[in-house]
Amino acid sequence: MRFKFTPKNLMASRKEIAEVHPFDNEVEINFYDEELRDLIIRFVEMDSSKVKMYANTLSKHEVMQIVGYIPYNNYQVELDNLFKVYQVRNSIDNAQIFFKNWQDSFENEDCNKFLASLTLSDGFIQQVLKDNNLIPMNFANNLSKGQILSYFMDQIKSEQESSDESLESIASNLGVNESSKLFYKIKFLYYTICNKDEYLNCDSETLFEIVKKYANSSREDLLAFIRNFVSKLSLRELEKFSQIARYLSQRIGEKGTKSFENFFKNDPILSKYNNWINIILINDIFGNDDRSLFWKQYKFENVVRYRANNSVVLKMNDFSVIEFLGKGMGASYFCNHEIYKDKIANYLYKNNIELKTKLNEAAKHYEDTKCSNGKPAMFRLEHRGDWQFVFNSLLLKYKMTEQI
């Protein structure tokens, strides 16, 4: 067994070692250190006119301690005098320390304001950013706008589209420390910017848990995920993620509801998202039968099941189609919205016999009638023979909807 013996006279404190042999861009900040607290408070309470003079008397290690402390500001003090210390004693080492520690406090508005101004004027900070493949002007602008996280996400998204490097490697190339809060947030939001292979290769349960975390985080995070996820995958690929679709539909609400409109606000992804949700609804409602395979080819405003009478309403632009489930599914009823709203809608909450009776009466009554839009008021079609061809011909002839 080997023993390690350290002579007593070599047991110097970390502080003493750091004074003599400091790492170029490493500094340990111990907020429980009374000497650090005294140093910070002394400069915070100092007359600003004396800061420059006393800053020049500080040891390199003391300066590094102050610079390393600034982004955290655990003592919640005014930082103006500490900013001056940095400016008086600025160096490439201090710029590296500041940039690294800032990553743990990247949402600190005071610190961001100072860093933004430095980025425009301090050559050392500019050099650190350039060494990490960041453009100083863009960095400063995004800091000032409070969009620095989005800036890093955009950089990572751009880089991953042209390389096979891991997230950790790409972030490292941008100077992001893997143990920082900035990297933690980037990693959390990674599935809002990743490529389609990441989704397809991810375990479905794992991805579902990630989606729930976005939903519990903020509307912005969840919407960012939906935009990327839905745009990157085809509808055939999205169909595999039925659990996520059901969760989102329940969480956000159905199209036409206030919660749905408030969430999407005419977002460009809305149309494809709605197609995906409707495909999952059609699969769930009809099962894997001929009607499911047929109807999920088309766009709908929404798809609603009425359990009171075992019916399904597929709403389109000018028409709604009413189908019935079960062995006695019967015919399909194509209702122009004028007739649907005035004559049919109130019967959707009645029992199966009452609804079918009303539909058959209306279909016979309006058999040769046209509405104000010049399209038929209503017609009844049965699922016999090559019914898919007949249905499709009418859907296209009267421009009720379009294929996805």
LOMARVO-211550 format. One record per residue (C-alpha): y, z negated, x negated. Coordinates in pm, 1 decimal, padded with zeros to 6 digits, m for minus. Layout:
% LOMARVO-211550
north, up, east
Y, Z, X .
...
***
This chain:
% LOMARVO-211550
north, up, east
00000.0, 00000.0, 00000.0 .
00343.0, 00097.5, m00133.6 .
00646.8, m00126.1, m00100.5 .
01008.7, m00021.4, m00120.9 .
01243.5, m00263.2, m00297.9 .
01620.0, m00232.2, m00280.0 .
01816.7, m00441.9, m00529.5 .
02064.2, m00671.9, m00363.0 .
02360.8, m00530.0, m00553.1 .
02286.2, m00183.1, m00405.7 .
02300.5, m00301.6, m00045.0 .
02646.0, m00165.0, 00022.4 .
02774.8, m00135.5, 00376.6 .
02785.6, 00200.4, 00547.0 .
03159.8, 00182.3, 00538.1 .
03165.4, 00135.7, 00158.5 .
02926.9, 00427.1, 00110.2 .
03131.8, 00645.5, 00341.2 .
03448.1, 00563.8, 00144.1 .
03294.5, 00685.1, m00179.3 .
03055.0, 00957.1, m00061.4 .
03166.5, 01081.1, 00280.0 .
02990.5, 01376.9, 00437.1 .
03233.2, 01665.4, 00475.6 .
03221.0, 01680.0, 00853.6 .
03021.9, 01372.0, 00959.4 .
03162.7, 01041.3, 01071.6 .
02996.4, 00759.5, 01261.5 .
03208.3, 00605.5, 01534.1 .
03114.5, 00249.7, 01627.3 .
03335.0, 00140.6, 01915.0 .
03227.5, m00221.5, 01865.6 .
03363.3, m00219.0, 01509.6 .
03661.8, m00456.8, 01503.0 .
03808.2, m00279.1, 01199.2 .
03808.0, 00052.4, 01386.5 .
03968.3, m00108.2, 01689.5 .
04237.1, m00271.6, 01472.2 .
04304.5, 00060.7, 01297.8 .
04344.8, 00247.9, 01627.2 .
04562.1, m00020.2, 01789.4 .
04781.8, m00047.3, 01477.6 .
04872.6, 00322.9, 01493.9 .
04900.3, 00331.8, 01872.9 .
05157.7, 00048.3, 01867.0 .
05342.4, 00183.4, 01562.6 .
05690.7, 00329.2, 01593.6 .
05635.5, 00706.2, 01604.4 .
05893.7, 00756.8, 01328.0 .
05669.7, 00564.6, 01083.8 .
05338.9, 00736.5, 01167.0 .
05376.8, 01011.5, 00907.5 .
05447.1, 00768.7, 00625.2 .
05156.1, 00539.3, 00706.5 .
04920.0, 00826.4, 00782.7 .
04958.9, 00939.3, 00422.1 .
04841.8, 00597.8, 00300.5 .
04512.1, 00611.1, 00485.6 .
04185.8, 00671.4, 00303.5 .
03990.4, 00984.6, 00381.9 .
03734.1, 00778.7, 00570.1 .
03999.8, 00607.1, 00783.4 .
04146.7, 00944.0, 00878.3 .
03803.3, 01072.2, 00967.2 .
03750.7, 00764.0, 01184.7 .
04075.3, 00826.5, 01373.3 .
04004.4, 01197.8, 01414.6 .
03651.1, 01123.7, 01532.5 .
03778.1, 00863.5, 01777.4 .
04041.5, 01080.7, 01949.8 .
03810.0, 01287.8, 02176.6 .
03638.3, 00975.8, 02311.5 .
03938.0, 00742.4, 02350.3 .
03708.3, 00458.3, 02453.9 .
03990.3, 00204.9, 02427.2 .
04196.5, 00411.7, 02673.5 .
04512.1, 00412.3, 02465.7 .
04804.0, 00652.9, 02438.9 .
04697.2, 00922.4, 02194.6 .
05033.3, 01066.4, 02081.3 .
05048.1, 00873.4, 01752.2 .
04683.2, 00948.3, 01677.3 .
04751.3, 01317.2, 01735.2 .
05027.7, 01288.8, 01475.5 .
04787.0, 01133.1, 01227.1 .
04560.9, 01433.3, 01271.3 .
04849.0, 01676.3, 01218.1 .
04975.3, 01495.5, 00908.6 .
04630.7, 01481.0, 00748.8 .
04479.0, 01796.4, 00890.5 .
04204.1, 01960.4, 00688.5 .
03898.8, 02176.7, 00743.9 .
03677.3, 01865.8, 00738.5 .
03886.5, 01693.5, 01005.1 .
03893.3, 02011.2, 01215.1 .
03513.4, 02024.1, 01203.8 .
03485.6, 01657.6, 01304.0 .
03732.6, 01702.8, 01587.9 .
03555.0, 02013.0, 01723.7 .
03214.6, 01843.3, 01706.3 .
03322.2, 01517.2, 01873.3 .
03529.9, 01702.6, 02132.6 .
03201.3, 01841.2, 02268.6 .
03119.1, 01493.7, 02400.5 .
03454.0, 01475.3, 02582.1 .
03517.9, 01838.7, 02675.5 .
03651.6, 01734.3, 03017.0 .
03918.7, 01504.0, 02869.7 .
04243.3, 01667.6, 02984.4 .
04468.3, 01501.8, 02723.3 .
04235.0, 01595.5, 02441.9 .
04197.3, 01950.0, 02574.0 .
04573.3, 01993.5, 02593.6 .
04610.1, 01882.8, 02231.8 .
04320.3, 02100.8, 02115.1 .
04463.2, 02401.9, 02297.4 .
04796.7, 02359.8, 02118.0 .
04618.5, 02312.8, 01785.0 .
04416.1, 02627.3, 01840.6 .
04737.0, 02828.1, 01862.3 .
04897.8, 02676.2, 01552.4 .
04645.4, 02506.0, 01324.0 .
04472.1, 02736.6, 01078.0 .
04192.5, 02486.7, 01016.2 .
04089.2, 02467.8, 01381.7 .
04118.5, 02845.0, 01406.6 .
03887.3, 02879.9, 01109.2 .
03630.0, 02642.4, 01260.0 .
03629.2, 02844.2, 01582.6 .
03598.8, 03175.5, 01400.4 .
03313.6, 03037.8, 01187.8 .
03136.0, 02964.2, 01514.9 .
03192.6, 03312.1, 01661.3 .
03465.8, 03196.3, 01900.2 .
03798.4, 03373.8, 01948.6 .
04078.3, 03113.7, 01910.8 .
04315.5, 03273.0, 02163.3 .
04045.3, 03299.2, 02431.5 .
03928.1, 02946.9, 02355.2 .
04282.4, 02809.4, 02393.0 .
04349.1, 02999.5, 02714.8 .
04031.5, 02871.7, 02878.7 .
04104.7, 02517.2, 02763.9 .
04449.5, 02535.3, 02920.3 .
04308.0, 02666.5, 03248.7 .
04037.9, 02399.8, 03264.9 .
03769.8, 02668.0, 03234.1 .
03620.7, 02587.5, 02895.2 .
03269.1, 02532.1, 03030.3 .
03279.7, 02870.3, 03205.4 .
03398.9, 03022.8, 02878.3 .
03093.6, 02894.4, 02690.7 .
02862.0, 02998.5, 02973.7 .
03007.5, 03350.7, 02962.3 .
02958.7, 03365.9, 02586.2 .
02597.0, 03255.5, 02617.4 .
02530.7, 03495.2, 02904.9 .
02673.1, 03785.3, 02707.5 .
02471.2, 03697.3, 02398.4 .
02140.1, 03647.8, 02580.0 .
02168.4, 03991.7, 02740.6 .
02156.9, 04152.8, 02397.8 .
01913.1, 03924.3, 02214.3 .
01585.0, 03737.6, 02253.5 .
01715.9, 03416.9, 02098.5 .
01661.1, 03081.9, 02267.5 .
01938.9, 02895.5, 02443.9 .
01943.8, 02640.5, 02161.4 .
01985.1, 02912.8, 01900.3 .
02262.3, 03092.3, 02089.6 .
02448.0, 02765.4, 02150.7 .
02412.8, 02673.5, 01783.7 .
02568.6, 03006.7, 01685.1 .
02868.6, 02903.4, 01893.9 .
02891.5, 02569.8, 01715.2 .
02759.4, 02370.0, 02011.3 .
02581.9, 02056.4, 01897.6 .
02244.0, 02022.0, 02071.1 .
02293.8, 01647.7, 02124.6 .
02639.1, 01685.7, 02282.0 .
02739.4, 01649.5, 02645.7 .
02866.1, 02006.9, 02634.7 .
02518.9, 02134.1, 02546.9 .
02362.7, 01910.1, 02813.2 .
02588.4, 02066.9, 03076.4 .
02520.9, 02418.1, 02945.4 .
02147.1, 02352.4, 02960.2 .
02181.8, 02215.0, 03312.9 .
02362.5, 02531.8, 03425.5 .
02140.8, 02770.9, 03230.4 .
01961.1, 02897.1, 03540.6 .
02294.6, 03011.4, 03684.5 .
02327.0, 03273.7, 03408.3 .
01977.0, 03347.4, 03274.1 .
01798.2, 03680.6, 03294.0 .
01530.3, 03758.4, 03553.0 .
01238.3, 03692.1, 03318.3 .
01339.4, 03326.4, 03297.2 .
01303.8, 03297.8, 03674.7 .
00977.9, 03490.0, 03694.3 .
00822.8, 03293.6, 03407.1 .
00937.0, 02956.9, 03537.8 .
00691.2, 02746.0, 03736.2 .
00792.2, 02769.6, 04104.4 .
00795.5, 02392.4, 04154.3 .
01011.4, 02344.0, 03844.6 .
01259.1, 02604.5, 03963.3 .
01265.1, 02446.7, 04309.0 .
01355.9, 02109.5, 04155.9 .
01633.9, 02277.8, 03955.7 .
01774.8, 02434.6, 04273.3 .
01780.1, 02093.9, 04444.2 .
01972.8, 01951.6, 04149.7 .
02232.4, 02229.5, 04180.9 .
02259.2, 02160.6, 04553.7 .
02321.6, 01791.5, 04485.3 .
02568.2, 01870.2, 04207.5 .
02831.3, 02091.0, 04374.4 .
02885.2, 02396.9, 04594.3 .
03003.4, 02586.7, 04286.8 .
02683.9, 02518.3, 04090.6 .
02457.3, 02613.4, 04380.4 .
02655.4, 02928.9, 04458.8 .
02649.2, 03030.3, 04091.0 .
02270.7, 02996.6, 04095.6 .
02237.6, 03201.0, 04415.9 .
02461.9, 03478.0, 04280.3 .
02262.1, 03512.8, 03961.0 .
01915.8, 03456.7, 04109.5 .
01957.4, 03691.9, 04404.5 .
02136.5, 03965.0, 04208.5 .
01887.9, 03966.7, 03919.0 .
01568.9, 03982.3, 04129.1 .
01456.7, 04254.0, 04366.3 .
01384.1, 04163.2, 04727.8 .
01013.4, 04208.5, 04658.3 .
01042.3, 03957.3, 04372.5 .
01254.9, 03720.5, 04580.1 .
00991.8, 03724.2, 04853.6 .
00767.9, 03519.1, 04623.1 .
01020.6, 03231.9, 04630.1 .
00979.3, 03138.2, 04995.5 .
01007.5, 02762.7, 04932.1 .
01350.3, 02804.6, 04776.1 .
01460.2, 03037.2, 05058.2 .
01360.9, 02785.8, 05324.9 .
01536.4, 02503.9, 05139.5 .
01858.5, 02703.3, 05099.2 .
01854.1, 02812.0, 05462.4 .
01820.2, 02451.5, 05573.9 .
02076.4, 02324.5, 05323.5 .
02343.4, 02590.4, 05380.2 .
02274.0, 02668.8, 05743.3 .
02206.4, 02988.3, 05935.0 .
02441.3, 03284.9, 05930.3 .
02709.6, 03241.4, 06193.2 .
02729.2, 02864.9, 06154.9 .
03041.4, 02698.1, 06020.9 .
02857.7, 02549.9, 05723.1 .
02726.5, 02894.9, 05626.7 .
03069.1, 03058.7, 05648.0 .
03234.9, 02776.5, 05452.8 .
02974.6, 02804.6, 05178.8 .
02976.2, 03181.1, 05117.8 .
03331.0, 03277.1, 05225.0 .
03254.1, 03652.8, 05217.1 .
03095.0, 03632.6, 04873.2 .
02961.4, 03973.4, 04756.7 .
02607.3, 03833.7, 04726.6 .
02599.3, 03745.7, 05097.0 .
02436.5, 04068.4, 05221.4 .
02139.5, 04059.0, 04982.7 .
02098.7, 03683.7, 05028.7 .
02084.0, 03731.2, 05405.2 .
01822.5, 04007.5, 05368.9 .
01608.5, 03775.2, 05156.1 .
01633.2, 03484.7, 05400.8 .
01548.9, 03713.7, 05694.0 .
01241.7, 03851.9, 05513.8 .
01112.0, 03498.7, 05463.6 .
01185.8, 03412.3, 05827.4 .
01002.9, 03723.8, 05949.9 .
00702.9, 03641.2, 05731.0 .
00698.4, 03282.7, 05856.7 .
00740.9, 03380.1, 06222.0 .
00510.1, 03681.5, 06253.7 .
00266.7, 03604.5, 05975.6 .
00115.3, 03884.2, 05771.4 .
00071.4, 04129.5, 06058.4 .
00192.5, 04481.6, 06138.9 .
00515.1, 04360.3, 06295.7 .
00602.9, 04152.9, 05991.8 .
00543.6, 04448.7, 05760.2 .
00754.9, 04669.0, 05986.9 .
01054.5, 04447.9, 06065.3 .
01116.5, 04317.7, 05712.6 .
01214.2, 04670.4, 05609.2 .
01543.4, 04640.7, 05797.9 .
01872.3, 04458.7, 05782.0 .
01951.5, 04199.0, 06048.3 .
02248.1, 03976.8, 06117.4 .
02000.7, 03696.5, 06174.8 .
01649.9, 03623.5, 06298.1 .
01598.2, 03337.1, 06545.1 .
01283.8, 03197.0, 06703.3 .
01299.4, 03034.4, 07048.5 .
01005.1, 02797.9, 07089.0 .
01064.7, 02734.3, 07460.0 .
00926.7, 03080.2, 07538.8 .
00768.0, 03181.7, 07207.1 .
01017.8, 03462.4, 07155.2 .
01201.4, 03600.5, 06852.8 .
01544.4, 03764.4, 06853.9 .
01628.6, 04005.5, 06572.9 .
02003.7, 04061.1, 06589.1 .
02151.6, 04385.6, 06452.2 .
02491.9, 04555.3, 06472.6 .
02498.3, 04670.2, 06837.3 .
02151.9, 04567.8, 06948.9 .
01916.3, 04274.1, 06955.8 .
01539.6, 04317.4, 06969.2 .
01337.6, 04054.7, 07155.0 .
00974.0, 04015.1, 07055.6 .
00710.0, 03771.3, 07181.1 .
00454.5, 03588.9, 06968.8 .
00093.1, 03505.7, 07036.8 .
m00196.6, 03703.2, 07183.7 .
00003.8, 03812.4, 07485.1 .
00292.0, 03939.1, 07278.1 .
00355.2, 04232.8, 07511.9 .
00643.5, 04477.0, 07472.8 .
00961.1, 04473.3, 07264.4 .
01297.1, 04477.6, 07440.0 .
01593.9, 04653.1, 07279.3 .
01914.1, 04513.9, 07430.5 .
02264.1, 04649.3, 07374.9 .
02484.0, 04350.8, 07295.7 .
02690.1, 04398.9, 07610.1 .
02379.7, 04349.5, 07823.9 .
02231.9, 04088.9, 07590.9 .
02534.6, 03860.7, 07611.0 .
02595.7, 03898.8, 07984.3 .
02241.9, 03914.0, 08125.3 .
01983.3, 03792.0, 07874.2 .
02121.9, 03525.7, 07637.1 .
02114.3, 03243.4, 07894.4 .
01743.7, 03300.6, 07960.5 .
01640.5, 03244.7, 07595.9 .
01607.7, 02872.6, 07666.8 .
01390.5, 02918.1, 07976.6 .
01012.4, 02941.5, 07977.4 .
00809.2, 03246.5, 07880.6 .
00748.5, 03375.2, 08233.3 .
01113.2, 03344.6, 08339.5 .
01238.7, 03523.8, 08027.6 .
00984.5, 03807.1, 08051.7 .
01056.6, 03850.8, 08421.4 .
01429.0, 03878.7, 08354.0 .
01374.0, 04124.8, 08066.5 .
01149.5, 04350.9, 08273.5 .
01395.8, 04348.0, 08564.6 .
01687.3, 04428.2, 08332.9 .
01495.3, 04701.9, 08149.7 .
01416.6, 04873.9, 08479.5 .
01768.4, 04828.0, 08616.5 .
01945.8, 04962.6, 08304.9 .
01686.6, 05227.2, 08219.2 .
01932.8, 05520.2, 08226.3 .
02254.8, 05324.7, 08172.9 .
02485.8, 05352.6, 07874.0 .
02732.2, 05091.1, 07755.0 .
03094.8, 05135.9, 07650.2 .
02983.6, 05222.8, 07295.5 .
02792.0, 05524.6, 07430.4 .
02453.2, 05377.4, 07342.8 .
02171.5, 05288.5, 07584.9 .
02206.1, 04957.1, 07762.0 .
01843.8, 04859.2, 07723.4 .
01492.2, 04994.5, 07683.5 .
01140.3, 04858.8, 07664.0 .
00884.6, 04973.8, 07405.5 .
00521.4, 04877.7, 07361.8 .
00320.3, 04832.8, 07041.1 .
00075.2, 05114.3, 07105.8 .
m00039.4, 05406.6, 06897.5 .
00203.4, 05500.9, 06622.1 .
00459.4, 05252.8, 06751.5 .
00618.9, 05207.8, 06408.2 .
00726.9, 05573.7, 06406.1 .
00872.5, 05546.5, 06757.5 .
01056.7, 05222.7, 06680.6 .
01195.1, 05356.9, 06354.4 .
01315.7, 05679.2, 06518.1 .
01514.6, 05486.5, 06778.4 .
01657.4, 05241.5, 06525.1 .
01791.6, 05529.9, 06318.8 .
01893.2, 05750.1, 06612.0 .
02122.1, 05487.5, 06761.0 .
02224.2, 05347.6, 06421.3 .
02118.0, 05001.0, 06519.6 .
02056.2, 04899.3, 06160.7 .
01946.8, 05044.3, 05827.3 .
01654.2, 05002.1, 05596.7 .
01688.0, 04761.2, 05306.1 .
***
